[in-house]
């Protein structure tokens, strides 16, 4: 870190800037502030030019928020409001002993109001290149934050099931005899019209059971973000987390702000990054919720690497009971490669294998997007 200021003081200053942006109405989450501090630590905290572009790359998510961001940056780090003229202001250092100046551009390059002139600043932070096929375990903090923002936009079409109720459909396979009889009595000698019926459809319940043990540390946070997106897209989604015990977190994900939802879920799950007891956790789900109707006709998605410290016989027995209660069991395993035909050779996967209807991979963004697109068919 630079001379003239200690690390805690600089971090406190940067966090305060995030609070100032949030106070002015910008949607700045806790993850954004953490990523902002990480980005500044990789550059030069004494250079306000680096601080400006780090904050602009991590704290601003919409183009129309840029003027407000520039104004708050001037006030917070410069101690004065934005100038009336077009000239760029100079700023005082963040802490005594640190020096730096910053020219804030008036418009984005390539925007409608600009004339494609080069940017004023000599250095500019480039956007994070997103590779959808890059494993979550290999992504940097900035890449993971960008991937989570993309995950929030994933559209989910839940699987559907046919009910016993019927509706009118010209191409239906069954004749609507009652309606045809009423028409015959009302129309007398008019030629009868054939009316047909088909079965109604409604979303099939979806149950997500996420492994948050230590072996899943590189994937559990992203899978939880994906579960949050699925819960926002379809209300018939139940979410559970397990390590050595099972915890229901469905209600904690009903928050508009994903950061708040993740924070509440992390506080509720007490065995995060601990051991793994898949069989005992599934038995708890069956005993407390599955037998009471939560898994009836549902598609159950188990997200785990299959590295279990429990008894394989207990896992196999729990999977057998669960397969009799639910419609389908999908196992999402980050250790699965490009081919989902062969499950990983772990003891847990070998015990659960005979009861798995479909195997999916959740190791990167591309696999999650593919799973969301195909869920209506495989579920």
C-alpha positions as CSV (number, residue, x, y, z in Angstrom):
1,X,0.0,0.0,0.0
2,X,1.1,3.6,-0.5
3,X,3.0,5.7,2.0
4,X,1.1,8.2,4.1
5,X,-2.0,6.1,4.7
6,X,-2.6,2.7,6.3
7,X,-4.6,-0.1,4.7
8,X,-7.6,0.0,7.1
9,X,-7.9,3.8,6.5
10,X,-7.9,3.4,2.8
11,X,-10.4,0.5,2.9
12,X,-12.7,2.5,5.2
13,X,-12.5,5.4,2.7
14,X,-13.4,3.2,-0.2
15,X,-16.3,1.6,1.6
16,X,-17.5,5.0,2.6
17,X,-17.6,6.0,-1.1
18,X,-19.8,3.0,-1.8
19,X,-22.2,4.1,1.0
20,X,-22.2,7.6,-0.4
21,X,-23.3,6.3,-3.8
22,X,-26.0,4.2,-2.2
23,X,-27.2,7.2,-0.3
24,X,-27.6,9.1,-3.6
25,X,-29.8,6.3,-5.0
26,X,-27.4,4.1,-7.0
27,X,-27.9,0.4,-6.6
28,X,-24.6,-0.5,-5.0
29,X,-24.4,-3.9,-3.3
30,X,-22.0,-5.3,-0.8
31,X,-20.4,-7.5,-3.5
32,X,-19.9,-4.5,-5.6
33,X,-18.0,-2.7,-2.8
34,X,-15.9,-5.7,-2.1
35,X,-15.0,-6.0,-5.8
36,X,-14.2,-2.2,-5.9
37,X,-11.8,-2.6,-3.0
38,X,-10.2,-5.6,-4.7
39,X,-9.8,-3.7,-7.9
40,X,-8.1,-0.7,-6.2
41,X,-5.7,-3.0,-4.3
42,X,-4.5,-4.4,-7.7
43,X,-3.8,-0.9,-8.9
44,X,-2.4,2.2,-7.1
45,X,-4.7,3.5,-4.3
46,X,-2.8,6.8,-4.3
47,X,-3.7,7.4,-7.9
48,X,-7.3,8.8,-8.1
49,X,-7.3,8.0,-11.7
50,X,-7.1,4.3,-10.8
51,X,-9.7,4.8,-8.1
52,X,-12.1,6.5,-10.4
53,X,-11.9,3.8,-13.1
54,X,-12.0,1.0,-10.6
55,X,-15.2,2.4,-9.1
56,X,-16.7,3.1,-12.5
57,X,-16.0,-0.4,-13.7
58,X,-17.4,-2.1,-10.5
59,X,-20.0,0.2,-9.0
60,X,-21.9,1.5,-12.1
61,X,-24.2,-0.9,-13.9
62,X,-26.1,1.5,-16.1
63,X,-25.0,4.3,-18.5
64,X,-27.5,6.8,-17.1
65,X,-25.9,6.5,-13.7
66,X,-22.6,7.9,-14.9
67,X,-23.4,11.6,-14.3
68,X,-24.5,10.9,-10.7
69,X,-21.4,8.7,-10.1
70,X,-19.1,11.5,-11.4
71,X,-20.8,14.1,-9.2
72,X,-20.5,12.0,-6.1
73,X,-16.9,11.2,-6.9
74,X,-16.1,14.9,-7.1
75,X,-17.8,15.7,-3.8
76,X,-16.4,12.7,-1.9
77,X,-12.8,12.8,-3.0
78,X,-12.5,16.4,-4.0
79,X,-14.6,18.1,-1.4
80,X,-16.7,20.2,-3.8
81,X,-19.5,19.9,-6.2
82,X,-19.3,19.5,-9.9
83,X,-18.1,22.6,-11.8
84,X,-20.6,24.5,-14.0
85,X,-18.2,24.7,-16.9
86,X,-17.0,21.9,-19.1
87,X,-13.5,21.8,-17.7
88,X,-12.4,18.7,-15.7
89,X,-11.7,19.3,-12.0
90,X,-8.6,18.2,-10.1
91,X,-8.9,16.3,-6.9
92,X,-7.1,16.2,-3.6
93,X,-5.5,13.0,-2.5
94,X,-7.5,10.3,-0.6
95,X,-5.4,10.6,2.5
96,X,-2.6,13.1,3.6
97,X,0.6,12.3,1.8
98,X,-1.1,10.8,-1.3
99,X,-1.2,12.8,-4.5
100,X,-3.1,12.4,-7.7
101,X,-5.2,14.3,-10.2
102,X,-8.1,13.1,-12.3
103,X,-9.9,14.4,-15.3
104,X,-13.5,13.1,-15.5
105,X,-14.7,12.7,-19.1
106,X,-17.9,14.4,-20.0
107,X,-19.3,11.6,-22.1
108,X,-18.7,8.0,-23.0
109,X,-16.8,7.2,-26.2
110,X,-19.1,6.3,-29.0
111,X,-22.2,7.8,-27.4
112,X,-24.6,10.0,-29.3
113,X,-23.3,13.2,-27.8
114,X,-19.6,12.6,-28.5
115,X,-17.6,13.1,-31.6
116,X,-15.5,10.0,-31.2
117,X,-12.6,11.9,-29.7
118,X,-10.2,9.9,-27.5
119,X,-10.7,9.8,-23.8
120,X,-9.0,12.4,-21.7
121,X,-7.4,9.9,-19.4
122,X,-4.2,8.2,-20.4
123,X,-5.1,4.9,-18.6
124,X,-8.5,3.2,-18.7
125,X,-9.7,0.0,-17.0
126,X,-10.9,-2.4,-19.6
127,X,-14.1,-4.5,-19.2
128,X,-13.8,-8.0,-17.8
129,X,-13.8,-10.6,-20.6
130,X,-16.4,-13.2,-19.8
131,X,-15.8,-16.7,-20.9
132,X,-18.9,-18.8,-20.4
133,X,-16.9,-22.1,-20.6
134,X,-14.4,-21.1,-17.8
135,X,-14.8,-23.1,-14.7
136,X,-16.0,-21.2,-11.6
137,X,-13.0,-22.5,-9.7
138,X,-10.7,-20.8,-12.1
139,X,-12.4,-17.4,-12.3
140,X,-11.1,-14.3,-10.5
141,X,-13.1,-12.3,-8.1
142,X,-14.0,-9.7,-10.7
143,X,-15.0,-12.4,-13.2
144,X,-17.2,-14.2,-10.6
145,X,-19.0,-10.9,-9.8
146,X,-19.6,-10.3,-13.5
147,X,-20.9,-13.8,-13.9
148,X,-23.3,-13.4,-11.1
149,X,-24.7,-10.3,-12.7
150,X,-25.3,-12.3,-15.9
151,X,-26.9,-15.1,-13.9
152,X,-29.4,-12.7,-12.6
153,X,-30.6,-12.2,-16.2
154,X,-31.0,-15.9,-16.9
155,X,-34.6,-16.7,-18.0
156,X,-36.0,-20.0,-16.7
157,X,-38.9,-21.9,-18.2
158,X,-39.9,-24.4,-15.5
159,X,-41.1,-27.9,-16.5
160,X,-44.8,-28.3,-16.8
161,X,-47.2,-31.1,-16.1
162,X,-50.7,-32.0,-17.3
163,X,-53.6,-31.7,-14.8
164,X,-56.9,-33.5,-14.8
165,X,-58.8,-30.4,-15.7
166,X,-59.5,-29.8,-19.3
167,X,-59.8,-26.7,-21.5
168,X,-61.2,-26.0,-25.0
169,X,-58.7,-26.7,-27.8
170,X,-59.7,-27.1,-31.5
171,X,-56.9,-29.7,-31.9
172,X,-57.7,-31.6,-28.7
173,X,-58.0,-35.4,-28.8
174,X,-61.2,-35.6,-26.7
175,X,-64.7,-34.4,-27.8
176,X,-66.6,-31.9,-25.5
177,X,-69.8,-33.9,-25.4
178,X,-71.5,-31.6,-22.9
179,X,-70.9,-28.4,-24.9
180,X,-72.0,-30.2,-28.1
181,X,-75.2,-31.4,-26.4
182,X,-76.0,-27.8,-25.2
183,X,-75.4,-26.5,-28.7
184,X,-77.7,-29.2,-30.2
185,X,-80.6,-28.3,-27.9
186,X,-80.2,-24.5,-28.5
187,X,-79.6,-24.6,-32.3
188,X,-82.3,-27.3,-33.0
189,X,-81.9,-28.3,-36.7
190,X,-78.5,-26.5,-37.3
191,X,-75.5,-28.6,-38.3
192,X,-73.6,-29.6,-35.2
193,X,-70.1,-28.3,-34.6
194,X,-67.4,-30.5,-33.1
195,X,-65.8,-29.1,-29.9
196,X,-62.7,-30.6,-28.5
197,X,-60.9,-30.6,-25.2
198,X,-57.3,-31.0,-24.0
199,X,-55.6,-31.3,-20.7
200,X,-54.6,-28.2,-18.8
201,X,-50.9,-27.6,-18.0
202,X,-49.3,-26.0,-15.0
203,X,-45.8,-25.5,-13.8
204,X,-44.3,-28.5,-12.1
205,X,-42.8,-27.9,-8.6
206,X,-39.0,-27.6,-8.6
207,X,-36.9,-28.5,-5.6
208,X,-33.2,-27.5,-5.4
209,X,-31.0,-29.2,-2.9
210,X,-27.5,-27.4,-2.8
211,X,-24.3,-28.8,-1.4
212,X,-22.5,-26.1,0.5
213,X,-19.8,-28.2,2.1
214,X,-16.1,-27.4,1.9
215,X,-15.5,-29.5,-1.3
216,X,-18.1,-27.3,-3.1
217,X,-16.6,-24.0,-1.9
218,X,-15.7,-23.0,-5.5
219,X,-19.2,-23.5,-6.8
220,X,-21.7,-23.2,-3.9
221,X,-21.9,-19.4,-4.0
222,X,-22.6,-19.3,-7.8
223,X,-25.1,-22.2,-7.5
224,X,-26.9,-20.3,-4.8
225,X,-27.0,-17.2,-7.0
226,X,-28.4,-19.4,-9.8
227,X,-31.1,-20.7,-7.3
228,X,-32.0,-17.2,-6.5
229,X,-32.5,-16.4,-10.2
230,X,-34.7,-19.5,-10.5
231,X,-36.7,-18.6,-7.5
232,X,-37.3,-15.1,-9.0
233,X,-38.4,-16.6,-12.3
234,X,-40.8,-19.2,-11.0
235,X,-42.4,-19.1,-7.6
236,X,-42.9,-22.9,-7.4
237,X,-39.2,-23.3,-6.5
238,X,-38.1,-24.6,-3.1
239,X,-34.4,-24.3,-2.2
240,X,-32.5,-26.2,0.5
241,X,-28.8,-26.2,1.5
242,X,-26.9,-29.0,3.2
243,X,-23.5,-29.8,4.5
244,X,-23.8,-32.0,7.6
245,X,-27.5,-30.9,8.1
246,X,-30.3,-29.7,5.9
247,X,-31.6,-26.1,6.0
248,X,-34.5,-24.7,4.1
249,X,-33.7,-21.2,2.7
250,X,-36.7,-20.6,0.4
251,X,-38.0,-17.6,2.4
252,X,-34.6,-15.9,2.6
253,X,-34.3,-15.8,-1.2
254,X,-37.5,-13.7,-1.5
255,X,-35.6,-10.5,-1.5
256,X,-35.4,-8.0,-4.3
257,X,-31.7,-7.3,-3.6
258,X,-29.6,-10.4,-4.3
259,X,-26.9,-9.3,-1.9
260,X,-29.4,-9.2,0.9
261,X,-30.7,-12.6,-0.1
262,X,-27.2,-14.1,-0.1
263,X,-26.4,-12.6,3.2
264,X,-29.5,-13.9,4.9
265,X,-29.0,-17.4,3.4
266,X,-25.4,-17.4,4.6
267,X,-26.5,-16.5,8.1
268,X,-29.2,-19.2,8.1
269,X,-26.9,-22.0,6.9
270,X,-24.7,-22.9,9.9
271,X,-22.7,-25.6,8.3
272,X,-21.3,-23.7,5.4
273,X,-17.9,-25.0,4.1
274,X,-18.1,-27.9,6.5
275,X,-18.4,-31.7,6.1
276,X,-20.9,-33.6,3.8
277,X,-23.6,-35.9,4.9
278,X,-25.7,-36.4,1.7
279,X,-27.7,-39.4,2.8
280,X,-28.7,-38.0,6.2
281,X,-29.6,-34.6,4.6
282,X,-31.8,-36.3,2.0
283,X,-33.4,-38.4,4.8
284,X,-34.2,-35.2,6.6
285,X,-35.8,-33.7,3.5
286,X,-38.0,-36.8,3.0
287,X,-39.1,-37.1,6.6
288,X,-39.9,-33.4,7.2
289,X,-41.0,-32.2,3.7
290,X,-41.0,-34.9,1.1
291,X,-43.6,-37.2,2.6
292,X,-45.8,-34.2,3.4
293,X,-46.3,-33.4,-0.3
294,X,-43.4,-31.0,-1.2
295,X,-41.8,-33.6,-3.5
296,X,-45.0,-35.0,-4.9
297,X,-44.8,-34.6,-8.7
298,X,-41.8,-32.4,-8.4
299,X,-38.5,-32.3,-10.2
300,X,-35.7,-32.5,-7.6
301,X,-32.3,-31.1,-8.6
302,X,-29.4,-32.1,-6.3
303,X,-26.3,-30.0,-6.8
304,X,-23.3,-31.8,-5.3
305,X,-19.9,-33.2,-6.3
306,X,-20.9,-36.6,-4.6
307,X,-18.0,-36.5,-2.2
308,X,-19.8,-37.9,0.8
309,X,-18.5,-38.7,4.3
310,X,-21.6,-40.7,5.2
311,X,-22.5,-44.3,4.6
312,X,-23.1,-45.2,1.0
313,X,-25.9,-47.5,2.0
314,X,-27.7,-44.6,3.7
315,X,-27.4,-42.5,0.5
316,X,-28.7,-45.3,-1.7
317,X,-31.7,-45.9,0.6
318,X,-32.5,-42.2,0.7
319,X,-32.3,-41.9,-3.1
320,X,-34.6,-44.9,-3.5
321,X,-37.2,-43.3,-1.3
322,X,-36.9,-40.0,-3.0
323,X,-37.3,-41.5,-6.4
324,X,-40.6,-43.0,-5.4
325,X,-41.9,-39.7,-4.1
326,X,-40.8,-37.2,-6.9
327,X,-41.3,-37.1,-10.6
328,X,-37.6,-36.9,-11.7
329,X,-34.2,-36.6,-10.0
330,X,-31.6,-34.5,-11.7
331,X,-28.1,-34.5,-10.3
332,X,-25.9,-31.4,-11.1
333,X,-22.2,-32.2,-10.5
334,X,-19.5,-29.7,-11.2
335,X,-17.0,-32.5,-11.7
336,X,-18.9,-33.7,-14.8
337,X,-17.0,-32.8,-18.0
338,X,-18.4,-32.0,-21.4
339,X,-20.0,-35.4,-21.6
340,X,-22.8,-36.1,-19.1
341,X,-23.1,-39.8,-20.0
342,X,-20.5,-40.9,-17.5
343,X,-20.8,-39.8,-13.9
344,X,-17.7,-39.0,-11.8
345,X,-16.2,-42.0,-10.1
346,X,-16.9,-40.9,-6.5
347,X,-18.4,-43.2,-3.9
348,X,-21.5,-41.0,-3.5
349,X,-22.2,-40.9,-7.2
350,X,-21.9,-44.7,-7.5
351,X,-24.4,-45.1,-4.7
352,X,-26.9,-42.6,-6.1
353,X,-26.3,-43.5,-9.8
354,X,-29.1,-46.1,-10.2
355,X,-31.8,-43.6,-9.1
356,X,-30.6,-40.5,-11.1
357,X,-32.8,-39.8,-14.1
358,X,-30.6,-37.1,-15.6
359,X,-27.0,-35.9,-15.0
360,X,-26.0,-32.2,-15.6
361,X,-22.9,-30.1,-15.1
362,X,-22.8,-26.9,-13.1
363,X,-19.1,-26.1,-13.4
364,X,-19.5,-22.9,-15.5
365,X,-21.9,-20.3,-16.8
366,X,-22.4,-22.1,-20.1
367,X,-23.6,-25.3,-18.4
368,X,-26.0,-23.4,-16.2
369,X,-27.5,-21.6,-19.2
370,X,-27.8,-24.9,-21.0
371,X,-29.5,-26.5,-18.0
372,X,-32.0,-23.6,-17.7
373,X,-32.8,-23.8,-21.4
374,X,-33.3,-27.6,-21.4
375,X,-35.1,-27.8,-18.0
376,X,-38.6,-27.7,-19.6
377,X,-37.8,-30.9,-21.5
378,X,-35.6,-32.9,-19.0
379,X,-37.8,-32.0,-16.0
